[in-house]
Amino acid sequence: MRTALIATTLAAATFLGACSHEPMSTAASLPSAAAAPTQGQVVVTYAPPTTREDLTMTAVKYCKQQFQSKGARYLSDDWAGHTVYSCEG
């Protein structure tokens, strides 16, 4: 009987603990784009664990909006949260 009570108490505590957390915001981990010092390039700033695909999509979106280009080509990454792309097309 005591084992069942302990198990039930632990299950309830685990459930309540899981429910009390607010959902994590993904906005903080989304990459952002800004113009690079060189014309026609974009710097995408990110935080791990951002994927290369997310970075490329962000760069392409920025290039389309700012330069009416059709795509972006990867140039470099400093591995400290800054990736450079060239807007093409």
Helices and strands as residue ranges (DSSP letters): H 2-19, G 27-29, E 32-35, E 41-45, H 52-67, E 71-77, E 82-88
